[in-house]
Amino acid sequence: MKFIIGFLLLFAGLKAIGSVPYRFSESPWISESVADEGKYHMPGMKAKPKKYWSCVGVIPVDSRNSVDETDKMRGLQYHLLCQSLAGLTNRAVEKGKSEIAVWLCDHGGKTSYKLSRQALEDMGIHEQGMQNGLELACNEYSSVDGVKVQLKGMFDGYVLTDVKNNPESGVVASVASHVYNSIIVDIRDKEYFEKAGYKMKYDATRKTTVDAWREFRNKCSKRALVIMPVQTGELREFAIKNNLFVLNLNKELGDAGAGQNISLLEEVLAWLEPNAPVYGWEQGVSEDQFVARVSKSGHPMIPCDWSYNHSLLSLLYEKGREQVLPRIFDPRSIDFKKKKNFVSFFLSDGDNIQWMMQDFASRYYDVPEAEDVKMTFGLPVATLAMMAPVQFNNLMGLQKQNCSLMEMLGGGYYYVDTYSQDHNRKTNLRVAAKRLAVSMRQYQIKLLGIMAMDVKSEAAKEAYQVYVDANDQLEGIVVLQYSPYAGGEGEVFWVTNKAGYDIPVITVKYSLWDRIHEREGSPDFIASKLKEEAQEESFSVVCVHAWSRFEGDTYGASAAKRCAERLDDRFEAINMQELVWRLRMSRRPEQTLDYLNKIY
């Protein structure tokens, strides 16, 4: 009799829930205040300048990292000069020594940078003008509106490089620049700057990255690290402004066989503050060579090697500003009586900051095919909101009506089963989970996507519990295996939160990927695999590899749509939030109905 009564109550509940129109709505949870609570942990710019110069000639010049240019306004030599000008000038603003900043001007016309630059104007920070790096370093300018806009005289001298003959000299100079408050000048242009009155403060022409560590480690901040290849200038403005150490893994560009700074990397990672972010990327090295080390040492990797202006992009990110919140799926709109083989597609690589700043929105996110398959998108919610809050708001506002959003991959790129295994894992994992939870709750993101080396390991399961314990608003977790992404084979683990509700941890079942594997392949192949396993009701997560191209240059949501079109009427493509709630109602009906009746 007790079972019959419970069943009748459950049926009545399903009937009531199913009668609610299908919709997105405001979340029943109240968005948290912007109080810190450990969430605002990334370096950013806290002092507001009155004006800024636009420095031209760097972005998106194709030769910006070439070492073979002879023109003083071309090549890596010029790029490093401009990055150092911007970093030192923006640091002077932060220290209260100046009211003029430098923005590296983007002539590529990316919407993200246009919006962020307009936000400076909206804050009353006006452009002084457009000048090249040589002019900014050497020219004299009169004050404007009471603001001293001249940069010459702010610097103590120059750091000398020889990037053509010693690739690591540019990396060394990126550290010496903030130590000596000196712009970076290459041996190619030494005479020009000495005629302008600059004197050499440090000679990096024969120095190595190991030399820089031995000489300058005590003058660098432990709050973060920049890892970038030799023969690049990106992120140097950010490193110089924040007094960060800069490290290259490969001693020569893209060639691991020419020597690596692996032991140095491990020493620097151990020296950093726990959970300190590591910005950038390395080229020509598999991820398990450096991301794995970053993860094991207890640091999140922030892929952002081809992005710019991170100081001004992050300006006052911790201050209250109008937030654009996502459309939140209302589970009461679901007809839970319907039984299908439900499939949810989500796009990979949503942790990639530079992608968010470039063509993510125009080519992948704000496209009609995403709506057609109710695509789910992973976004770097926690990190992007600190690094580029204007672009974060822009992406929130572009969310398609029936697409859901997911935090990806937990506040940076790392593997949850190896995270901080070398340094106080339990404490550091809890800190990472708490920071993430505060951010997700504030921005009303209810799904979490994470990655593990082995999704079925005990260490991975330990991490699932930590994330669920930290966030009582978490609806579900999607977990990828490092390689292959679908190594979990669609298995579902259940983790009980502090309120007693079971939260599903769903492993990826298949991946759309332009390579051959038993669980990875083309849209046609994955559709055939799904149809082979069709049941009365099933729940499958399919990861769409962002960089894979299929026949007819099909990628992203278009590839997902092609796969969905090859399924029959036993299947239905739904967004990830609906899949999570359908799974919860199917496997844990009584507690799920109880939860929905209490919360909604």
C-alpha positions as CSV (number, residue, x, y, z in Angstrom):
1,M,0.0,0.0,0.0
2,K,2.8,2.4,0.8
3,F,4.4,1.8,-2.6
4,I,1.1,2.4,-4.3
5,I,0.5,5.7,-2.5
6,G,4.0,6.8,-3.3
7,F,3.6,5.9,-7.0
8,L,0.3,7.8,-7.2
9,L,1.9,10.9,-5.6
10,L,4.8,10.7,-8.0
11,F,2.4,10.3,-11.0
12,A,0.4,13.4,-9.8
13,G,3.6,15.3,-9.5
14,L,4.8,14.4,-13.0
15,K,1.5,15.4,-14.4
16,A,1.6,18.8,-12.7
17,I,5.2,19.4,-13.8
18,G,4.5,18.3,-17.3
19,S,1.7,20.8,-17.6
20,V,4.1,23.8,-17.3
21,P,4.8,25.3,-20.8
22,Y,8.3,24.6,-22.1
23,R,10.4,27.7,-21.4
24,F,13.5,29.3,-20.1
25,S,12.9,31.5,-17.1
26,E,14.6,33.4,-14.3
27,S,16.3,31.0,-11.9
28,P,14.5,30.4,-8.5
29,W,17.9,30.9,-6.9
30,I,18.8,34.5,-6.1
31,S,22.1,35.6,-7.7
32,E,24.7,36.1,-5.0
33,S,26.2,39.5,-4.3
34,V,29.6,40.3,-5.7
35,A,31.3,40.0,-2.3
36,D,34.7,38.4,-2.6
37,E,34.5,35.1,-0.6
38,G,37.7,34.1,-2.4
39,K,36.3,34.3,-5.9
40,Y,38.3,37.4,-7.0
41,H,41.7,35.7,-7.0
42,M,43.2,36.5,-10.4
43,P,45.5,39.4,-11.0
44,G,43.7,42.4,-12.5
45,M,43.9,46.1,-12.9
46,K,42.4,47.9,-9.9
47,A,43.4,51.6,-10.5
48,K,41.4,53.6,-13.1
49,P,43.4,55.8,-15.5
50,K,42.0,59.0,-16.9
51,K,43.2,58.5,-20.4
52,Y,44.9,55.9,-22.6
53,W,47.1,55.8,-25.7
54,S,46.3,53.4,-28.5
55,C,49.6,51.8,-29.6
56,V,49.4,50.7,-33.2
57,G,51.3,48.4,-35.5
58,V,51.3,45.2,-33.5
59,I,47.9,43.5,-33.8
60,P,47.1,41.6,-36.0
61,V,50.3,42.1,-38.0
62,D,51.3,38.6,-39.2
63,S,55.0,39.4,-38.8
64,R,54.7,40.5,-35.2
65,N,56.7,37.5,-33.9
66,S,59.2,37.3,-36.7
67,V,62.9,37.7,-35.9
68,D,63.9,38.4,-39.5
69,E,62.4,41.9,-40.0
70,T,64.7,44.9,-40.4
71,D,62.1,47.7,-40.1
72,K,62.0,49.1,-36.6
73,M,58.2,48.9,-36.6
74,R,58.0,45.2,-37.5
75,G,58.8,41.9,-36.0
76,L,59.2,40.5,-32.5
77,Q,61.6,43.3,-31.6
78,Y,58.9,45.9,-32.1
79,H,56.3,43.6,-30.5
80,L,58.3,43.3,-27.3
81,L,58.9,47.0,-27.2
82,C,55.2,47.8,-27.4
83,Q,54.3,45.1,-24.9
84,S,56.8,46.5,-22.4
85,L,55.6,50.0,-23.0
86,A,52.1,49.0,-22.2
87,G,53.0,46.8,-19.2
88,L,55.2,49.4,-17.5
89,T,52.8,52.3,-18.2
90,N,49.8,50.3,-16.9
91,R,51.8,49.3,-13.8
92,A,52.6,53.0,-13.2
93,V,48.8,53.7,-13.2
94,E,48.3,50.8,-10.7
95,K,51.0,52.3,-8.4
96,G,49.4,55.8,-8.6
97,K,52.3,57.3,-10.4
98,S,50.5,58.0,-13.7
99,E,47.0,58.6,-15.1
100,I,47.7,57.5,-18.7
101,A,47.5,53.9,-19.8
102,V,48.3,52.0,-23.0
103,W,46.0,49.9,-25.1
104,L,47.5,47.7,-27.8
105,C,45.3,48.7,-30.7
106,D,43.5,45.9,-32.5
107,H,42.9,46.6,-36.2
108,G,41.4,43.2,-36.7
109,G,38.1,44.6,-35.5
110,K,37.2,41.8,-33.1
111,T,33.9,42.6,-31.4
112,S,35.2,41.6,-28.0
113,Y,37.9,44.2,-28.0
114,K,35.6,46.8,-29.5
115,L,33.2,46.3,-26.7
116,S,35.9,46.3,-24.0
117,R,37.4,49.5,-25.5
118,Q,34.0,51.1,-25.5
119,A,33.6,50.2,-21.9
120,L,36.7,52.3,-21.1
121,E,35.0,55.2,-22.7
122,D,31.8,54.6,-20.8
123,M,33.8,54.7,-17.6
124,G,35.1,58.1,-18.6
125,I,38.6,56.9,-19.7
126,H,39.1,58.6,-23.0
127,E,41.6,57.8,-25.8
128,Q,44.4,60.3,-26.1
129,G,45.3,59.3,-29.6
130,M,46.9,56.6,-31.8
131,Q,50.7,56.4,-31.9
132,N,53.2,53.8,-32.7
133,G,55.6,52.3,-30.1
134,L,58.5,54.4,-31.3
135,E,56.6,57.6,-30.9
136,L,55.3,56.7,-27.5
137,A,58.7,55.8,-26.3
138,C,60.6,58.7,-27.7
139,N,58.3,61.7,-28.3
140,E,57.5,64.5,-25.9
141,Y,53.9,65.5,-25.4
142,S,52.2,68.4,-23.5
143,S,49.8,67.6,-20.8
144,V,46.1,67.3,-21.8
145,D,43.2,68.2,-19.5
146,G,45.7,68.2,-16.6
147,V,46.9,64.7,-17.4
148,K,50.5,64.1,-18.1
149,V,50.3,61.9,-21.3
150,Q,54.0,61.7,-22.1
151,L,55.6,58.3,-21.5
152,K,59.2,59.2,-22.1
153,G,60.7,59.8,-18.7
154,M,58.6,57.2,-16.9
155,F,61.1,54.5,-17.6
156,D,64.6,54.1,-16.2
157,G,66.2,52.8,-19.4
158,Y,66.1,49.7,-21.5
159,V,66.7,46.0,-21.3
160,L,68.7,44.7,-24.3
161,T,67.8,41.5,-26.2
162,D,69.1,39.6,-29.2
163,V,66.0,37.6,-30.1
164,K,67.4,36.4,-33.5
165,N,70.5,34.8,-32.0
166,N,69.3,34.0,-28.5
167,P,65.5,33.2,-28.5
168,E,65.4,33.1,-24.6
169,S,66.7,36.6,-24.3
170,G,63.2,37.9,-25.0
171,V,61.8,35.8,-22.2
172,V,64.5,37.0,-19.8
173,A,63.8,40.6,-20.8
174,S,60.1,40.2,-20.1
175,V,61.1,39.6,-16.4
176,A,64.0,42.1,-16.3
177,S,61.7,44.8,-17.7
178,H,59.5,45.0,-14.6
179,V,62.6,44.5,-12.3
180,Y,64.4,47.4,-13.9
181,N,61.4,49.5,-14.9
182,S,62.9,49.5,-18.4
183,I,61.5,49.0,-21.9
184,I,62.6,46.1,-24.0
185,V,64.9,47.1,-26.9
186,D,66.6,44.6,-29.3
187,I,70.2,44.9,-30.4
188,R,68.7,45.6,-33.9
189,D,67.3,49.0,-32.6
190,K,69.8,49.8,-29.9
191,E,71.4,52.8,-31.6
192,Y,68.0,54.4,-32.3
193,F,66.9,54.3,-28.6
194,E,70.3,55.4,-27.3
195,K,70.1,58.5,-29.6
196,A,66.7,59.1,-28.0
197,G,68.4,59.3,-24.6
198,Y,67.8,55.7,-23.3
199,K,70.6,53.9,-21.4
200,M,70.9,50.2,-21.0
201,K,70.0,48.9,-17.5
202,Y,70.3,45.2,-18.1
203,D,71.9,43.1,-20.9
204,A,69.8,39.9,-21.7
205,T,71.5,39.1,-25.0
206,R,73.3,36.0,-23.7
207,K,71.0,35.2,-20.8
208,T,68.8,32.1,-20.4
209,T,65.5,31.6,-18.7
210,V,67.3,29.7,-15.9
211,D,69.5,32.8,-15.4
212,A,66.4,34.9,-15.1
213,W,65.0,32.6,-12.4
214,R,68.3,32.7,-10.4
215,E,68.6,36.5,-10.6
216,F,65.0,37.6,-10.3
217,R,62.9,35.1,-8.5
218,N,62.8,37.2,-5.3
219,K,61.5,40.2,-7.3
220,C,58.6,38.3,-8.9
221,S,55.1,37.9,-7.6
222,K,53.9,34.4,-6.6
223,R,50.3,35.1,-7.5
224,A,50.6,33.8,-11.1
225,L,52.9,32.6,-13.8
226,V,53.1,33.1,-17.6
227,I,54.2,30.3,-19.8
228,M,54.8,31.3,-23.4
229,P,57.0,30.0,-26.2
230,V,60.2,31.8,-27.2
231,Q,59.8,34.1,-30.1
232,T,56.5,35.4,-29.0
233,G,55.5,38.8,-27.4
234,E,52.0,38.0,-26.3
235,L,51.1,38.3,-22.6
236,R,54.2,40.3,-21.8
237,E,52.2,43.4,-21.0
238,F,50.2,41.4,-18.4
239,A,53.4,39.8,-17.0
240,I,55.2,43.1,-16.7
241,K,52.3,45.0,-15.2
242,N,51.9,42.3,-12.5
243,N,55.6,41.5,-11.9
244,L,55.2,37.9,-13.0
245,F,57.9,35.4,-13.9
246,V,57.8,34.3,-17.6
247,L,58.9,30.8,-18.6
248,N,59.3,28.9,-21.9
249,L,59.2,25.2,-21.8
250,N,60.9,24.6,-25.2
251,K,64.3,26.4,-25.6
252,E,63.6,26.7,-29.3
253,L,60.3,27.5,-30.9
254,G,58.1,24.4,-31.4
255,D,61.1,22.1,-31.0
256,A,61.1,19.9,-27.8
257,G,64.2,18.1,-29.1
258,A,66.3,21.3,-28.8
259,G,66.1,21.2,-25.0
260,Q,63.4,22.0,-22.4
261,N,63.1,23.8,-19.1
262,I,61.2,21.0,-17.4
263,S,63.1,21.0,-14.1
264,L,62.8,24.7,-14.0
265,L,59.1,24.5,-14.6
266,E,58.6,22.1,-11.7
267,E,60.7,24.3,-9.4
268,V,58.7,27.5,-10.4
269,L,55.3,25.7,-10.0
270,A,56.3,24.6,-6.5
271,W,57.3,28.2,-5.6
272,L,54.0,29.7,-6.7
273,E,51.1,30.3,-4.2
274,P,48.7,27.4,-4.1
275,N,46.0,27.5,-6.8
276,A,47.8,30.4,-8.5
277,P,46.8,30.6,-12.2
278,V,49.3,29.8,-15.0
279,Y,48.6,31.9,-18.1
280,G,49.5,31.2,-21.7
281,W,50.4,27.9,-23.6
282,E,53.4,26.2,-25.1
283,Q,53.7,25.1,-28.7
284,G,55.0,21.8,-30.1
285,V,54.5,19.9,-26.8
286,S,51.7,17.5,-25.9
287,E,49.5,18.7,-23.1
288,D,50.6,15.8,-20.8
289,Q,54.1,17.4,-20.9
290,F,53.1,20.7,-19.3
291,V,49.4,20.9,-18.4
292,A,49.8,17.6,-16.5
293,R,52.6,19.1,-14.5
294,V,50.7,22.3,-13.8
295,S,47.7,20.3,-12.7
296,K,49.7,18.0,-10.4
297,S,51.3,21.0,-8.7
298,G,47.9,22.5,-7.9
299,H,47.5,25.3,-10.4
300,P,44.9,25.9,-13.1
301,M,46.2,26.5,-16.7
302,I,44.5,29.5,-18.4
303,P,44.8,29.1,-22.2
304,C,45.2,32.7,-23.5
305,D,48.4,32.8,-25.5
306,W,47.0,34.8,-28.4
307,S,45.0,37.4,-26.5
308,Y,45.9,41.0,-25.6
309,N,45.3,43.9,-23.3
310,H,44.6,41.8,-20.2
311,S,45.3,44.6,-17.8
312,L,42.7,47.0,-19.2
313,L,40.3,44.1,-20.1
314,S,40.3,43.2,-16.4
315,L,40.0,46.8,-15.1
316,L,38.0,46.8,-11.9
317,Y,36.6,43.4,-12.5
318,E,35.8,42.9,-8.8
319,K,33.6,46.0,-8.7
320,G,29.9,45.8,-8.9
321,R,28.6,46.2,-12.5
322,E,25.4,45.3,-14.3
323,Q,25.5,41.6,-15.0
324,V,23.9,39.8,-17.9
325,L,22.6,36.5,-16.6
326,P,22.0,33.4,-18.7
327,R,18.6,32.0,-19.6
328,I,18.0,29.3,-17.0
329,F,16.1,26.2,-18.1
330,D,13.0,25.6,-16.0
331,P,12.7,21.8,-15.4
332,R,9.0,22.1,-14.6
333,S,8.5,22.6,-18.4
334,I,9.6,19.0,-19.1
335,D,7.1,16.4,-20.1
336,F,8.7,13.6,-18.1
337,K,6.2,11.0,-19.4
338,K,7.9,11.1,-22.8
339,K,10.4,8.3,-23.3
340,K,13.1,8.7,-26.0
341,N,16.8,8.1,-26.5
342,F,17.8,11.6,-25.5
343,V,21.1,13.0,-26.9
344,S,22.8,16.2,-25.8
345,F,25.6,17.8,-27.8
346,F,28.1,20.1,-26.2
347,L,31.1,21.9,-27.7
348,S,34.6,21.2,-26.4
349,D,37.4,23.7,-25.4
350,G,35.2,26.2,-23.7
351,D,38.0,26.9,-21.2
352,N,39.9,28.8,-24.0
353,I,40.0,32.5,-23.1
354,Q,41.6,33.6,-26.4
355,W,38.9,31.8,-28.4
356,M,36.3,33.6,-26.4
357,M,38.0,36.9,-27.4
358,Q,38.2,36.0,-31.1
359,D,35.7,34.1,-33.3
360,F,33.9,31.8,-30.8
361,A,30.7,33.9,-30.9
362,S,30.6,34.6,-34.6
363,R,31.5,31.1,-35.9
364,Y,30.4,28.7,-33.1
365,Y,28.0,30.2,-30.6
366,D,25.7,32.7,-32.2
367,V,24.7,30.5,-35.1
368,P,21.3,29.1,-36.1
369,E,22.4,25.5,-36.1
370,A,23.0,25.7,-32.3
371,E,19.3,26.4,-31.8
372,D,18.4,23.6,-34.1
373,V,20.1,20.9,-31.9
374,K,19.7,22.8,-28.6
375,M,23.4,22.8,-28.3
376,T,25.2,23.2,-24.9
377,F,28.2,25.4,-24.7
378,G,30.9,25.3,-22.1
379,L,32.3,28.7,-21.2
380,P,35.1,29.7,-18.9
381,V,32.6,31.4,-16.6
382,A,34.8,31.9,-13.5
383,T,37.9,33.1,-15.4
384,L,36.4,35.1,-18.2
385,A,34.3,37.1,-15.7
386,M,37.6,38.2,-14.1
387,M,39.8,38.5,-17.2
388,A,37.3,40.2,-19.6
389,P,34.0,41.0,-17.8
390,V,32.7,43.0,-20.8
391,Q,33.1,40.1,-23.2
392,F,31.6,37.7,-20.5
393,N,28.5,39.8,-20.4
394,N,28.4,39.9,-24.2
395,L,28.4,36.1,-24.4
396,M,25.7,35.8,-21.8
397,G,23.5,38.1,-23.8
398,L,24.1,36.1,-27.0
399,Q,22.8,32.8,-25.5
400,K,20.3,31.1,-27.8
401,Q,16.8,30.5,-26.5
402,N,17.0,26.7,-26.2
403,C,20.8,26.3,-25.6
404,S,22.2,25.8,-22.2
405,L,25.5,26.9,-20.7
406,M,28.1,25.0,-18.6
407,E,31.2,26.1,-16.7
408,M,34.2,24.7,-18.4
409,L,36.6,23.3,-17.0
410,G,36.3,24.4,-13.4
411,G,38.2,27.7,-13.3
412,G,41.0,26.9,-15.7
413,Y,42.3,23.8,-17.4
414,Y,43.4,20.9,-15.1
415,Y,42.6,17.3,-14.4
416,V,40.5,16.8,-11.4
417,D,42.0,13.4,-10.5
418,T,45.6,14.7,-10.5
419,Y,45.0,18.2,-9.3
420,S,47.5,19.2,-6.6
421,Q,48.5,15.6,-6.0
422,D,52.0,16.8,-5.3
423,H,51.0,19.6,-2.9
424,N,48.3,19.3,-0.2
425,R,45.6,18.0,-2.6
426,K,42.6,18.0,-0.2
427,T,43.0,21.6,0.8
428,N,43.8,23.0,-2.6
429,L,41.0,21.0,-4.3
430,R,38.5,22.4,-1.8
431,V,39.7,25.9,-2.3
432,A,39.4,25.6,-6.1
433,A,35.9,24.1,-5.7
434,K,34.8,26.9,-3.3
435,R,36.0,29.6,-5.6
436,L,34.2,28.0,-8.5
437,A,31.0,27.5,-6.6
438,V,30.8,31.2,-5.6
439,S,31.2,32.2,-9.2
440,M,28.8,29.7,-10.6
441,R,26.1,30.7,-8.1
442,Q,26.6,34.4,-8.8
443,Y,26.2,34.0,-12.5
444,Q,23.5,31.3,-12.2
445,I,25.4,28.6,-14.1
446,K,24.1,25.2,-12.9
447,L,26.1,22.7,-14.9
448,L,29.8,21.9,-14.5
449,G,32.1,20.4,-17.1
450,I,35.4,19.0,-15.9
451,M,38.2,16.7,-17.2
452,A,40.1,13.8,-15.7
453,M,42.9,11.6,-16.8
454,D,40.8,8.6,-15.6
455,V,37.2,9.5,-15.1
456,K,36.5,6.2,-13.2
457,S,39.4,6.5,-10.8
458,E,38.9,6.9,-7.1
459,A,40.8,10.2,-7.2
460,A,38.3,11.5,-9.8
461,K,35.3,10.3,-7.7
462,E,36.9,12.1,-4.7
463,A,36.9,15.3,-6.8
464,Y,33.3,14.9,-7.9
465,Q,32.3,14.8,-4.2
466,V,34.3,18.0,-3.4
467,Y,32.6,20.0,-6.2
468,V,29.2,18.8,-5.2
469,D,29.9,19.6,-1.5
470,A,30.9,23.1,-2.4
471,N,27.9,24.0,-4.5
472,D,24.4,23.2,-3.4
473,Q,23.0,24.7,-6.6
474,L,24.9,22.3,-8.9
475,E,22.4,20.3,-11.0
476,G,24.8,18.0,-12.8
477,I,28.4,17.4,-13.8
478,V,29.7,16.3,-17.2
479,V,33.2,14.8,-17.3
480,L,35.6,14.2,-20.1
481,Q,38.6,11.9,-20.1
482,Y,41.8,13.5,-21.3
483,S,42.1,11.1,-24.2
484,P,39.8,9.8,-25.6
485,Y,37.2,12.3,-24.4
486,A,34.7,9.4,-24.4
487,G,36.8,7.1,-22.3
488,G,34.1,7.0,-19.6
489,E,31.7,5.3,-22.2
490,G,28.7,7.2,-20.9
491,E,28.8,5.7,-17.4
492,V,27.0,7.8,-14.8
493,F,28.2,8.2,-11.2
494,W,25.9,9.6,-8.5
495,V,27.2,11.9,-5.8
496,T,25.0,13.0,-2.8
497,N,25.1,16.7,-1.9
498,K,24.7,18.1,1.6
499,A,21.0,18.3,1.3
500,G,20.7,14.6,0.5
501,Y,20.0,14.9,-3.2
502,D,21.9,12.7,-5.7
503,I,23.7,14.7,-8.4
504,P,24.6,12.8,-11.6
505,V,28.2,12.9,-12.9
506,I,27.8,11.9,-16.6
507,T,30.8,10.8,-18.6
508,V,30.9,11.5,-22.3
509,K,29.6,8.6,-24.4
510,Y,30.9,9.6,-27.9
511,S,32.8,12.4,-29.5
512,L,32.5,14.0,-32.9
513,W,36.1,14.1,-33.9
514,D,37.9,13.9,-37.3
515,R,40.0,10.9,-36.2
516,I,39.3,7.2,-36.0
517,H,38.5,5.6,-32.6
518,E,35.8,3.2,-31.4
519,R,34.1,6.1,-29.6
520,E,35.2,9.0,-31.8
521,G,34.4,9.8,-35.4
522,S,32.3,11.6,-38.0
523,P,28.6,12.6,-37.5
524,D,27.5,9.6,-39.6
525,F,29.7,7.2,-37.6
526,I,28.5,8.5,-34.2
527,A,24.8,8.4,-35.4
528,S,25.2,4.8,-36.4
529,K,26.8,3.9,-33.0
530,L,23.9,5.6,-31.2
531,K,21.3,3.8,-33.2
532,E,22.9,0.4,-32.5
533,E,22.4,1.0,-28.8
534,A,18.9,2.5,-28.9
535,Q,16.6,1.5,-26.1
536,E,13.2,2.6,-24.8
537,E,14.9,5.4,-23.0
538,S,18.6,6.4,-22.8
539,F,20.7,9.5,-22.0
540,S,23.8,10.1,-24.1
541,V,26.3,13.0,-24.0
542,V,28.2,13.7,-27.2
543,C,31.1,16.0,-27.2
544,V,31.7,18.0,-30.4
545,H,35.5,18.6,-30.8
546,A,35.7,22.3,-31.6
547,W,38.7,22.0,-34.0
548,S,37.5,19.0,-36.1
549,R,36.2,19.5,-39.6
550,F,34.1,17.1,-41.5
551,E,32.8,16.8,-45.1
552,G,31.7,20.1,-46.5
553,D,33.7,22.1,-43.9
554,T,31.1,21.1,-41.3
555,Y,32.1,21.8,-37.7
556,G,30.7,22.8,-34.3
557,A,26.9,23.0,-34.1
558,S,26.7,22.1,-37.8
559,A,28.4,18.8,-37.2
560,A,26.1,18.1,-34.3
561,K,23.1,18.9,-36.5
562,R,24.3,16.6,-39.2
563,C,24.6,13.8,-36.6
564,A,21.2,14.5,-35.2
565,E,19.6,14.4,-38.7
566,R,20.9,10.9,-39.1
567,L,19.1,9.6,-36.1
568,D,15.6,8.2,-36.3
569,D,12.4,9.1,-34.4
570,R,13.5,7.0,-31.4
571,F,15.9,9.9,-30.6
572,E,15.6,13.5,-29.6
573,A,18.3,16.1,-29.2
574,I,17.9,18.2,-26.1
575,N,20.1,20.6,-24.2
576,M,22.3,19.4,-21.3
577,Q,20.1,20.8,-18.6
578,E,17.1,19.0,-19.8
579,L,19.1,15.8,-20.2
580,V,20.3,16.1,-16.6
581,W,16.8,16.6,-15.2
582,R,15.3,13.8,-17.3
583,L,18.1,11.5,-16.1
584,R,17.5,12.5,-12.5
585,M,13.8,12.0,-12.8
586,S,14.3,8.6,-14.5
587,R,16.8,7.3,-12.0
588,R,15.9,9.1,-8.8
589,P,12.2,10.0,-9.3
590,E,11.0,10.5,-5.8
591,Q,13.8,12.7,-4.6
592,T,13.8,14.7,-7.8
593,L,10.1,15.4,-7.6
594,D,10.6,16.4,-3.9
595,Y,13.4,18.8,-4.9
596,L,11.4,20.4,-7.7
597,N,8.4,20.9,-5.5
598,K,10.5,22.5,-2.8
599,I,12.7,24.7,-4.9
600,Y,10.4,25.8,-7.7
